[in-house]
Amino acid sequence: MTTTEQAPTEQAPQAPPAPIKAKQRLGDRVFSGTALGAGIVILIVLAAVATFLVIQSVPAFQLDTSDNHILNGESFWTYVWPLVFGTLWASFMALVIAAPISIGIALFISHYAPRRLASFLGYIIDLLAAVPSVVFGLWGGLVLAPLLQPIYAWLNENADWIPFFQGQVSSTGKTIMTATLVLAVMCIPIMTAVCREVFLQTPKLHEEAALALGATRWEMVRMAVLPFARGGMVSAAMLALGRALGETMAVTMVLSPSAVVSFLVLTATNPTPIPANIALAFPEAHGTGVNTLVATGLILFVVTFAVNALARWIVARRAEFSGAN
């Protein structure tokens, strides 16, 4: 028997199906346009502020400073360097003090405290963030400074082998250390609130897996929670540092300012941060002196921008370890 083989019939290639386009509602278009407009407004405002600062700062960079009552014959960079140092020094010390306290409070609220106590503490922390800076300044100058002055004297007498505690102790307690403690108290609510929310976002499966392997609660926090929240903690620290860098009234009311570069924290001669210097000198400024103060504001703007850029870089580097991906 012979079989006849039939050639397979070739089918014409079919066109891929057209993509399904979802119907865009009016509310979606309004929301998308509003979000885009808000982003554009932020960029416009930032560019406008930067342009204003640059234009108003140009007279301060002139070589002839004879008619500038703020500079008193000095160059602008000689004038601004102690202010930059005071800003960074006070903010750095405040962050060093506030960071471990904030992380500890956030961990206690998120993983250790009973639910009712955690809710109450979270409410108190949020209220602390709403206290005006002038209230912190009054508390620091009228209550904290006299209370700490005997402690400063004791540290100067018994711990003068530490370079920071040397020098002549201030008789009023209004030192860079007091201002730093006030800034730290102001930074704690912001950093605590952000860290608490980041800790609560840790996947429950990670925590339960660590506990199932026999880890204690602290080992679970160290192995599962902290690595996941590393980027968030850096962001929280930078937010707190941003407030410390720009704080004006609290530092002005606590600190006895002077244009010096000194690492001593207990003396009456203290470095002055840029915001406090602007607040103290602006009422009597005129002519090119106003431009000089605006130029110091431009330097503060650049420093703050650089700090935020550094924070974004650190968070981006740690994103693969923080669960952001």
Buried (B, 14 or more C-beta within 10 A) or exposed (E): EEEEEEEEEEEEEEEEEEEEEEEEEEEEEEEEEEEEEEEEEEEEEEEEEBEEBEEBBEBBEBEEBEEBBBBEEEBBEEBBBBBBBBBBBBBBBBBEBBBEBBBEBBBBBBBEBEEEEBEEBBEEBEEBBEEEBEEBBBBBBEEBBEEBBEEBBEBBEEEEEEEBBBBEBBEEBBBBBBBBBBBBBBBBBBBBBBBBBBBEEBEEEBBEBBBEEEBEEEEBBEBBBBBBBBBBBBBBBBBBBBBBBBBBBBBBBBBBBBBBEBEBBBBBBBBBBBBBBBBBBEEEBEEBBBBBBBBBBBBBBEBBEEBBEEBEEBBEEBEEEBBEE
